[in-house]
Amino acid sequence: MAKKSKIAKSKKLIAQNDLIKKLGVKKANKISTRGVNRCKLTGRPKGYMRFFGLSRLTFRELASKGELPGVVKSSK
């Protein structure tokens, strides 16, 4: 499990980045390079799959249980 402070910091930076993009204002501080994508369930920063918003480990667990719609094994 990731530290709660790191998860909170990451969410805050991504929210700030979205706000800056929406307003169209450029800042000298490049926030977009510091935002870290994290798994929605575990908070893991590595092995993140952007399309699902999950880490590879969580994705594999949920896919094997059949909880992700439209995901099937490639080998039968």
N, C-alpha and C positions, 0 to 999 in steps of 0.2 A: 504494500500500500504506500502511496506517495504521502509525503507530509502535507497536512492540511494547509499550512502556510504557503507552500509552493503551488498548490492547486488554486488557492484564492488569488495569489499574485498573477498566475497565468490567466485566470478568468478576467481579472481587472485589466491587464494589458490588452487582451483581445477586445474587450468592451471599449476601451479607450481608442483602439485602432479603428474599430467600426464607426465610432462617433466622429473621428477625424475624417474618415472617408466620406461620411454622410454630409458633413459640413463643407467639405472641400477645402479645408484649411491645411496648409503645410506647416509643420513644426520643424525646428532645428533638431529636436530629439527624435530619432528614428525609432518609433515604438514598434513598428511592424516587424522588425528584425528580432525583437526580443520575445514576442508572443510564442508560447509553446502549445502545440496541439496535444491534448491529453485525452485518454480514454474516458468515456462518460461514466463507466461503471467503476473502474479501479483507479483511475488517475495516473496510469502508467504513461510516461512521455515517449517511450521508445516503441517502435513497431506499430505506429498509429496508422490506421486505414481511414483515410479522409472520407470516403464515400459512406461508410457506416458509422464513423465517429467512435470506433472501438480499437483497442489494441489487438494485435494478431492472436494473442492467447485467448482473450475473451471472445473474439470472433470465432475461433475454432471450437471453443466450448459450446457456444450458442448454436453454431451451424450443425454440430454433431447431434445436438438435442432436437434440432428441427425447429428452433424458435426464430430463425431468420427467414422470412418469406422470400421465395424465389432463389434460395441458395441450395444447390445440390452438389453432391460429391462428383468429381470428374471421373473417377473409376468406380465401377459397380461390382 
